Amino acid sequence: MNNTLAISCCLERLYIALVSQEEKGYDLKYLATTKNPLDLEFINNPLNEQSLDELFTLINQCPYNFDSVTFSIPVENAIITKIPTQNITTTDVISLIEMEIKQIYSQYNPSEFPTYLYNMKSSSKDISWSLAIIIPKIIFQQTKAISKKLGIIVKRIEICQICAHNSLLYNYPEDFDKLVALVNIAEKFADFSCLKGRDLYFYTLIKFNDESELIQKTNETIRKLTEEFNSPISSVYLFGPSLTRITLRNFQSNLSLESGAIKRLNPLRYFTTSLDEGGAQIAARIAHLLPPCIGSAIPNYHERTKII
């Protein structure tokens, strides 16, 4: 039995889950949330004291032992960029990434930003791309400090959207061989990604002023992807802090799909749970907030390569 403590550092609060990998699948044994967020880049700021106290108090209340801890982090704590990788050397790839880092963090050495590459599917045989996820080393240092206090190792640190992919692929096996989209809706932006099983096709950040603009831009993105890959997107899965029942209905009424469905992503669909009845009901109600947290406890479906 492998017990993983999953911590999701979202902008509005922390989500904490104890996920057990058992013979028949995954079991949710513990779930808690803080009332306050945690700024991982400035964890020693006095404003974070209350969040850290909450975090450790809630973890200490967990009645189960755990072997390791994983962290999912918001896009604000990373640089995400698409880079060409066709017929260029690793040195050239690193140079492109270093240029990207210097444009945003000119005062820092690029070696302070561990970078992971995810291969992306391309509609052209002549061009290949990778998605580079660049995470400041301070994030690794701060999460390591948390894990050291807990007396366990950090198993993985990953951005929320990739973790949510794990939740989708594990819980919706019927869509594994189909092209699907995943939209993480926050207050003024949304992570949009497109995947087919283990293959990553597309990622972008959609900025919007209101819900109608988000739906419009999502429609435009889906239309472009459908044309580029000559394949319809079969389903769109929604989650995130700004997803409400009304938002879901508006997407279902106004999003144009040739076929398929628009659904609220449930990261616990194929999970069992050891939570009591009240805890299970709470988990069901806030399921749309949990894909990154739950998904961080599931091994990555997408392969990643550390380049820096």
Contacts in CASP RR format, 6 or more apart in sequence:
PFRMAT RR
TARGET T0000
AUTHOR 0000-0000-0000
METHOD contacts of the structure
MODEL  1
MNNTLAISCCLERLYIALVSQEEKGYDLKYLATTKNPLDLEFINNPLNEQ
SLDELFTLINQCPYNFDSVTFSIPVENAIITKIPTQNITTTDVISLIEME
IKQIYSQYNPSEFPTYLYNMKSSSKDISWSLAIIIPKIIFQQTKAISKKL
GIIVKRIEICQICAHNSLLYNYPEDFDKLVALVNIAEKFADFSCLKGRDL
YFYTLIKFNDESELIQKTNETIRKLTEEFNSPISSVYLFGPSLTRITLRN
FQSNLSLESGAIKRLNPLRYFTTSLDEGGAQIAARIAHLLPPCIGSAIPN
YHERTKII
1 20 0 8 1.000
1 21 0 8 1.000
1 22 0 8 1.000
2 20 0 8 1.000
2 21 0 8 1.000
2 67 0 8 1.000
3 18 0 8 1.000
3 19 0 8 1.000
3 20 0 8 1.000
3 21 0 8 1.000
3 29 0 8 1.000
3 64 0 8 1.000
3 65 0 8 1.000
3 66 0 8 1.000
3 67 0 8 1.000
4 18 0 8 1.000
4 19 0 8 1.000
4 20 0 8 1.000
4 21 0 8 1.000
4 66 0 8 1.000
4 67 0 8 1.000
4 68 0 8 1.000
4 69 0 8 1.000
4 70 0 8 1.000
4 155 0 8 1.000
4 297 0 8 1.000
5 16 0 8 1.000
5 17 0 8 1.000
5 18 0 8 1.000
5 59 0 8 1.000
5 62 0 8 1.000
5 66 0 8 1.000
5 68 0 8 1.000
5 69 0 8 1.000
5 70 0 8 1.000
5 150 0 8 1.000
5 152 0 8 1.000
6 15 0 8 1.000
6 16 0 8 1.000
6 17 0 8 1.000
6 18 0 8 1.000
6 19 0 8 1.000
6 69 0 8 1.000
6 70 0 8 1.000
6 72 0 8 1.000
6 293 0 8 1.000
6 294 0 8 1.000
6 295 0 8 1.000
6 296 0 8 1.000
6 297 0 8 1.000
7 14 0 8 1.000
7 15 0 8 1.000
7 16 0 8 1.000
7 55 0 8 1.000
7 69 0 8 1.000
7 70 0 8 1.000
7 71 0 8 1.000
7 72 0 8 1.000
7 146 0 8 1.000
7 293 0 8 1.000
7 296 0 8 1.000
8 14 0 8 1.000
8 15 0 8 1.000
8 16 0 8 1.000
8 17 0 8 1.000
8 71 0 8 1.000
8 72 0 8 1.000
8 160 0 8 1.000
8 163 0 8 1.000
8 290 0 8 1.000
8 292 0 8 1.000
8 293 0 8 1.000
8 296 0 8 1.000
9 37 0 8 1.000
9 38 0 8 1.000
9 40 0 8 1.000
9 71 0 8 1.000
9 72 0 8 1.000
9 73 0 8 1.000
9 74 0 8 1.000
9 77 0 8 1.000
10 37 0 8 1.000
10 74 0 8 1.000
10 160 0 8 1.000
10 241 0 8 1.000
10 289 0 8 1.000
10 292 0 8 1.000
11 37 0 8 1.000
11 74 0 8 1.000
11 76 0 8 1.000
11 186 0 8 1.000
11 241 0 8 1.000
12 37 0 8 1.000
12 241 0 8 1.000
13 33 0 8 1.000
13 34 0 8 1.000
13 35 0 8 1.000
13 36 0 8 1.000
13 37 0 8 1.000
14 33 0 8 1.000
14 34 0 8 1.000
14 36 0 8 1.000
14 37 0 8 1.000
14 38 0 8 1.000
14 51 0 8 1.000
14 54 0 8 1.000
14 55 0 8 1.000
15 31 0 8 1.000
15 32 0 8 1.000
15 33 0 8 1.000
15 289 0 8 1.000
15 290 0 8 1.000
15 292 0 8 1.000
15 293 0 8 1.000
16 30 0 8 1.000
16 31 0 8 1.000
16 32 0 8 1.000
16 33 0 8 1.000
16 34 0 8 1.000
16 55 0 8 1.000
16 58 0 8 1.000
16 59 0 8 1.000
16 62 0 8 1.000
16 293 0 8 1.000
17 28 0 8 1.000
17 30 0 8 1.000
17 31 0 8 1.000
17 32 0 8 1.000
17 290 0 8 1.000
17 293 0 8 1.000
17 294 0 8 1.000
17 297 0 8 1.000
18 28 0 8 1.000
18 29 0 8 1.000
18 30 0 8 1.000
18 31 0 8 1.000
18 62 0 8 1.000
18 64 0 8 1.000
18 66 0 8 1.000
19 26 0 8 1.000
19 27 0 8 1.000
19 28 0 8 1.000
19 29 0 8 1.000
19 294 0 8 1.000
19 297 0 8 1.000
19 298 0 8 1.000
20 26 0 8 1.000
20 27 0 8 1.000
20 29 0 8 1.000
20 64 0 8 1.000
20 274 0 8 1.000
21 297 0 8 1.000
22 272 0 8 1.000
24 272 0 8 1.000
25 270 0 8 1.000
25 271 0 8 1.000
25 272 0 8 1.000
26 170 0 8 1.000
26 270 0 8 1.000
26 271 0 8 1.000
26 272 0 8 1.000
26 297 0 8 1.000
26 298 0 8 1.000
27 271 0 8 1.000
27 272 0 8 1.000
27 273 0 8 1.000
27 274 0 8 1.000
28 268 0 8 1.000
28 271 0 8 1.000
28 272 0 8 1.000
28 273 0 8 1.000
28 274 0 8 1.000
28 275 0 8 1.000
28 283 0 8 1.000
28 294 0 8 1.000
29 62 0 8 1.000
29 64 0 8 1.000
29 273 0 8 1.000
29 274 0 8 1.000
29 275 0 8 1.000
30 62 0 8 1.000
30 63 0 8 1.000
30 64 0 8 1.000
30 274 0 8 1.000
30 275 0 8 1.000
31 275 0 8 1.000
31 279 0 8 1.000
31 282 0 8 1.000
31 283 0 8 1.000
31 290 0 8 1.000
32 58 0 8 1.000
32 61 0 8 1.000
32 62 0 8 1.000
33 286 0 8 1.000
34 51 0 8 1.000
34 54 0 8 1.000
34 55 0 8 1.000
34 58 0 8 1.000
35 54 0 8 1.000
36 50 0 8 1.000
36 51 0 8 1.000
36 54 0 8 1.000
37 51 0 8 1.000
38 48 0 8 1.000
38 51 0 8 1.000
38 52 0 8 1.000
38 55 0 8 1.000
39 45 0 8 1.000
39 47 0 8 1.000
39 48 0 8 1.000
40 73 0 8 1.000
40 77 0 8 1.000
40 138 0 8 1.000
40 139 0 8 1.000
40 142 0 8 1.000
40 143 0 8 1.000
41 77 0 8 1.000
41 136 0 8 1.000
41 138 0 8 1.000
41 139 0 8 1.000
41 142 0 8 1.000
42 48 0 8 1.000
43 52 0 8 1.000
43 142 0 8 1.000
43 145 0 8 1.000
52 146 0 8 1.000
55 146 0 8 1.000
56 149 0 8 1.000
56 150 0 8 1.000
59 150 0 8 1.000
66 152 0 8 1.000
67 152 0 8 1.000
68 152 0 8 1.000
68 153 0 8 1.000
68 154 0 8 1.000
68 155 0 8 1.000
69 143 0 8 1.000
69 146 0 8 1.000
69 147 0 8 1.000
69 150 0 8 1.000
69 152 0 8 1.000
69 153 0 8 1.000
69 154 0 8 1.000
69 155 0 8 1.000
70 154 0 8 1.000
70 155 0 8 1.000
70 156 0 8 1.000
70 157 0 8 1.000
70 158 0 8 1.000
70 296 0 8 1.000
70 297 0 8 1.000
71 143 0 8 1.000
71 154 0 8 1.000
71 156 0 8 1.000
71 157 0 8 1.000
71 158 0 8 1.000
71 296 0 8 1.000
72 158 0 8 1.000
72 159 0 8 1.000
72 160 0 8 1.000
72 163 0 8 1.000
72 292 0 8 1.000
72 293 0 8 1.000
72 295 0 8 1.000
72 296 0 8 1.000
73 135 0 8 1.000
73 139 0 8 1.000
73 157 0 8 1.000
73 158 0 8 1.000
73 159 0 8 1.000
73 160 0 8 1.000
74 159 0 8 1.000
74 160 0 8 1.000
75 159 0 8 1.000
75 160 0 8 1.000
75 161 0 8 1.000
75 191 0 8 1.000
75 205 0 8 1.000
77 135 0 8 1.000
77 136 0 8 1.000
77 139 0 8 1.000
77 159 0 8 1.000
78 133 0 8 1.000
78 134 0 8 1.000
78 135 0 8 1.000
78 136 0 8 1.000
78 139 0 8 1.000
78 159 0 8 1.000
79 100 0 8 1.000
79 101 0 8 1.000
79 104 0 8 1.000
79 113 0 8 1.000
79 132 0 8 1.000
79 133 0 8 1.000
79 134 0 8 1.000
80 131 0 8 1.000
80 132 0 8 1.000
80 133 0 8 1.000
80 134 0 8 1.000
80 159 0 8 1.000
80 203 0 8 1.000
80 205 0 8 1.000
81 97 0 8 1.000
81 100 0 8 1.000
81 131 0 8 1.000
81 132 0 8 1.000
81 134 0 8 1.000
82 120 0 8 1.000
82 129 0 8 1.000
82 130 0 8 1.000
82 131 0 8 1.000
82 132 0 8 1.000
82 203 0 8 1.000
83 93 0 8 1.000
83 96 0 8 1.000
83 97 0 8 1.000
83 100 0 8 1.000
83 117 0 8 1.000
83 129 0 8 1.000
83 130 0 8 1.000
83 132 0 8 1.000
84 96 0 8 1.000
84 127 0 8 1.000
84 128 0 8 1.000
84 129 0 8 1.000
85 93 0 8 1.000
85 117 0 8 1.000
85 119 0 8 1.000
85 128 0 8 1.000
85 129 0 8 1.000
85 130 0 8 1.000
86 126 0 8 1.000
86 127 0 8 1.000
86 128 0 8 1.000
90 307 0 8 1.000
93 117 0 8 1.000
93 130 0 8 1.000
93 307 0 8 1.000
94 307 0 8 1.000
94 308 0 8 1.000
97 110 0 8 1.000
97 115 0 8 1.000
97 132 0 8 1.000
97 134 0 8 1.000
97 307 0 8 1.000
97 308 0 8 1.000
98 110 0 8 1.000
98 308 0 8 1.000
100 132 0 8 1.000
100 134 0 8 1.000
101 108 0 8 1.000
101 110 0 8 1.000
101 113 0 8 1.000
101 134 0 8 1.000
102 110 0 8 1.000
105 113 0 8 1.000
105 136 0 8 1.000
108 136 0 8 1.000
110 308 0 8 1.000
111 308 0 8 1.000
112 136 0 8 1.000
112 137 0 8 1.000
112 138 0 8 1.000
113 134 0 8 1.000
113 135 0 8 1.000
113 136 0 8 1.000
113 137 0 8 1.000
113 308 0 8 1.000
114 134 0 8 1.000
114 135 0 8 1.000
114 137 0 8 1.000
114 140 0 8 1.000
114 306 0 8 1.000
114 308 0 8 1.000
115 132 0 8 1.000
115 133 0 8 1.000
115 134 0 8 1.000
115 135 0 8 1.000
115 306 0 8 1.000
115 307 0 8 1.000
115 308 0 8 1.000
116 132 0 8 1.000
116 133 0 8 1.000
116 135 0 8 1.000
116 304 0 8 1.000
116 305 0 8 1.000
116 306 0 8 1.000
116 307 0 8 1.000
117 130 0 8 1.000
117 131 0 8 1.000
117 132 0 8 1.000
117 133 0 8 1.000
117 304 0 8 1.000
117 305 0 8 1.000
117 307 0 8 1.000
118 130 0 8 1.000
118 131 0 8 1.000
118 133 0 8 1.000
118 162 0 8 1.000
118 200 0 8 1.000
118 302 0 8 1.000
118 303 0 8 1.000
118 304 0 8 1.000
119 128 0 8 1.000
119 130 0 8 1.000
119 200 0 8 1.000
119 303 0 8 1.000
120 128 0 8 1.000
120 129 0 8 1.000
120 130 0 8 1.000
120 131 0 8 1.000
120 200 0 8 1.000
120 201 0 8 1.000
120 202 0 8 1.000
120 203 0 8 1.000
121 196 0 8 1.000
121 199 0 8 1.000
121 200 0 8 1.000
121 201 0 8 1.000
121 229 0 8 1.000
122 128 0 8 1.000
122 129 0 8 1.000
123 228 0 8 1.000
123 229 0 8 1.000
123 230 0 8 1.000
131 200 0 8 1.000
131 203 0 8 1.000
132 307 0 8 1.000
133 159 0 8 1.000
133 162 0 8 1.000
133 304 0 8 1.000
134 308 0 8 1.000
135 157 0 8 1.000
135 159 0 8 1.000
139 157 0 8 1.000
140 154 0 8 1.000
140 157 0 8 1.000
143 154 0 8 1.000
143 157 0 8 1.000
144 154 0 8 1.000
147 153 0 8 1.000
147 154 0 8 1.000
156 296 0 8 1.000
156 300 0 8 1.000
158 296 0 8 1.000
158 300 0 8 1.000
160 184 0 8 1.000
160 191 0 8 1.000
160 291 0 8 1.000
160 292 0 8 1.000
161 182 0 8 1.000
161 184 0 8 1.000
161 191 0 8 1.000
161 193 0 8 1.000
161 203 0 8 1.000
161 292 0 8 1.000
162 300 0 8 1.000
162 302 0 8 1.000
163 291 0 8 1.000
163 292 0 8 1.000
163 293 0 8 1.000
163 294 0 8 1.000
163 295 0 8 1.000
163 296 0 8 1.000
163 298 0 8 1.000
164 182 0 8 1.000
164 184 0 8 1.000
164 239 0 8 1.000
164 265 0 8 1.000
164 267 0 8 1.000
164 291 0 8 1.000
164 292 0 8 1.000
164 295 0 8 1.000
165 182 0 8 1.000
165 193 0 8 1.000
165 195 0 8 1.000
165 200 0 8 1.000
165 301 0 8 1.000
165 302 0 8 1.000
166 295 0 8 1.000
166 296 0 8 1.000
166 298 0 8 1.000
166 299 0 8 1.000
166 300 0 8 1.000
166 301 0 8 1.000
167 265 0 8 1.000
167 267 0 8 1.000
167 290 0 8 1.000
167 291 0 8 1.000
167 292 0 8 1.000
167 294 0 8 1.000
167 295 0 8 1.000
167 298 0 8 1.000
168 175 0 8 1.000
168 180 0 8 1.000
168 182 0 8 1.000
168 195 0 8 1.000
168 237 0 8 1.000
168 265 0 8 1.000
168 267 0 8 1.000
168 291 0 8 1.000
169 176 0 8 1.000
169 195 0 8 1.000
169 197 0 8 1.000
169 198 0 8 1.000
169 301 0 8 1.000
170 270 0 8 1.000
170 295 0 8 1.000
170 298 0 8 1.000
170 301 0 8 1.000
171 265 0 8 1.000
171 266 0 8 1.000
171 267 0 8 1.000
171 268 0 8 1.000
171 269 0 8 1.000
171 270 0 8 1.000
171 271 0 8 1.000
172 180 0 8 1.000
172 235 0 8 1.000
172 237 0 8 1.000
172 269 0 8 1.000
173 270 0 8 1.000
175 234 0 8 1.000
175 235 0 8 1.000
176 197 0 8 1.000
177 196 0 8 1.000
177 197 0 8 1.000
178 196 0 8 1.000
178 234 0 8 1.000
178 235 0 8 1.000
179 194 0 8 1.000
179 195 0 8 1.000
179 196 0 8 1.000
179 201 0 8 1.000
179 225 0 8 1.000
179 229 0 8 1.000
179 231 0 8 1.000
179 232 0 8 1.000
179 233 0 8 1.000
179 234 0 8 1.000
180 194 0 8 1.000
180 195 0 8 1.000
180 196 0 8 1.000
180 233 0 8 1.000
180 234 0 8 1.000
180 235 0 8 1.000
180 236 0 8 1.000
180 237 0 8 1.000
181 192 0 8 1.000
181 193 0 8 1.000
181 194 0 8 1.000
181 222 0 8 1.000
181 225 0 8 1.000
181 233 0 8 1.000
181 235 0 8 1.000
181 236 0 8 1.000
181 237 0 8 1.000
182 191 0 8 1.000
182 192 0 8 1.000
182 193 0 8 1.000
182 194 0 8 1.000
182 195 0 8 1.000
182 236 0 8 1.000
182 237 0 8 1.000
182 239 0 8 1.000
182 265 0 8 1.000
183 190 0 8 1.000
183 191 0 8 1.000
183 192 0 8 1.000
183 218 0 8 1.000
183 236 0 8 1.000
183 237 0 8 1.000
183 238 0 8 1.000
183 239 0 8 1.000
184 190 0 8 1.000
184 191 0 8 1.000
184 239 0 8 1.000
184 240 0 8 1.000
184 291 0 8 1.000
184 292 0 8 1.000
185 214 0 8 1.000
185 238 0 8 1.000
185 239 0 8 1.000
185 240 0 8 1.000
185 241 0 8 1.000
185 242 0 8 1.000
185 243 0 8 1.000
185 247 0 8 1.000
186 240 0 8 1.000
186 241 0 8 1.000
186 242 0 8 1.000
187 241 0 8 1.000
187 242 0 8 1.000
188 207 0 8 1.000
188 208 0 8 1.000
188 209 0 8 1.000
189 205 0 8 1.000
189 206 0 8 1.000
189 207 0 8 1.000
189 208 0 8 1.000
190 205 0 8 1.000
190 206 0 8 1.000
190 208 0 8 1.000
190 214 0 8 1.000
190 218 0 8 1.000
191 203 0 8 1.000
191 205 0 8 1.000
191 206 0 8 1.000
192 202 0 8 1.000
192 203 0 8 1.000
192 204 0 8 1.000
192 205 0 8 1.000
192 206 0 8 1.000
192 218 0 8 1.000
192 221 0 8 1.000
193 200 0 8 1.000
193 202 0 8 1.000
193 203 0 8 1.000
193 204 0 8 1.000
194 200 0 8 1.000
194 201 0 8 1.000
194 202 0 8 1.000
194 203 0 8 1.000
194 225 0 8 1.000
194 233 0 8 1.000
195 201 0 8 1.000
195 302 0 8 1.000
197 301 0 8 1.000
198 301 0 8 1.000
198 302 0 8 1.000
198 303 0 8 1.000
199 302 0 8 1.000
200 302 0 8 1.000
201 225 0 8 1.000
201 229 0 8 1.000
202 225 0 8 1.000
204 221 0 8 1.000
206 214 0 8 1.000
206 217 0 8 1.000
206 218 0 8 1.000
206 221 0 8 1.000
208 214 0 8 1.000
208 217 0 8 1.000
211 247 0 8 1.000
211 250 0 8 1.000
212 254 0 8 1.000
215 250 0 8 1.000
215 251 0 8 1.000
215 254 0 8 1.000
215 255 0 8 1.000
218 236 0 8 1.000
218 251 0 8 1.000
218 255 0 8 1.000
219 254 0 8 1.000
219 255 0 8 1.000
219 256 0 8 1.000
222 233 0 8 1.000
222 236 0 8 1.000
222 255 0 8 1.000
222 256 0 8 1.000
222 257 0 8 1.000
223 256 0 8 1.000
225 233 0 8 1.000
226 232 0 8 1.000
226 233 0 8 1.000
226 258 0 8 1.000
232 257 0 8 1.000
232 258 0 8 1.000
232 259 0 8 1.000
233 257 0 8 1.000
234 257 0 8 1.000
234 259 0 8 1.000
234 260 0 8 1.000
235 257 0 8 1.000
235 260 0 8 1.000
235 261 0 8 1.000
235 262 0 8 1.000
235 263 0 8 1.000
236 251 0 8 1.000
236 255 0 8 1.000
236 257 0 8 1.000
236 261 0 8 1.000
236 262 0 8 1.000
236 263 0 8 1.000
237 263 0 8 1.000
237 264 0 8 1.000
237 265 0 8 1.000
238 247 0 8 1.000
238 248 0 8 1.000
238 251 0 8 1.000
238 262 0 8 1.000
238 263 0 8 1.000
238 264 0 8 1.000
238 265 0 8 1.000
238 288 0 8 1.000
239 264 0 8 1.000
239 265 0 8 1.000
239 267 0 8 1.000
239 288 0 8 1.000
239 289 0 8 1.000
239 291 0 8 1.000
240 288 0 8 1.000
240 289 0 8 1.000
240 291 0 8 1.000
241 289 0 8 1.000
243 264 0 8 1.000
243 288 0 8 1.000
248 262 0 8 1.000
248 264 0 8 1.000
251 262 0 8 1.000
252 262 0 8 1.000
255 262 0 8 1.000
264 287 0 8 1.000
264 288 0 8 1.000
265 287 0 8 1.000
265 288 0 8 1.000
265 291 0 8 1.000
266 287 0 8 1.000
266 288 0 8 1.000
267 287 0 8 1.000
267 290 0 8 1.000
267 291 0 8 1.000
267 293 0 8 1.000
267 294 0 8 1.000
267 295 0 8 1.000
268 283 0 8 1.000
268 284 0 8 1.000
268 287 0 8 1.000
268 290 0 8 1.000
268 294 0 8 1.000
271 294 0 8 1.000
273 280 0 8 1.000
273 283 0 8 1.000
275 283 0 8 1.000
283 290 0 8 1.000
END
